[in-house]
Amino acid sequence: MKIVLNGESRAVRAETLAELLQECGFSGRVATAVNEDFVPSSLRASHKIKDGDRVEVVAPMQGG
């Protein structure tokens, strides 16, 4: 299926948000939103991804 991940169109096989993160190589602590709705980490394994979904993944950055 095709989704938009962080503003870029991408074809993926994942069916859930957790699978998508693994497929796309995200690890560690990240924040996720699907179609502008925040998805907590506890719900990622059950959150189904649909064709055309807009997914944002944000990782914290150190700095100062």
JOLIN-V324059 format. One line per field, one symbol per residue. phi: phi as a letter, one per 30 degrees, with the letter a starting at -180 (. if undefined). Layout:
phi=???
//
This chain:
phi=.cbcchicdacbcecbddddeddcidbidbcbbbhicebdedcddcddccejdcccbbcdbdll
//
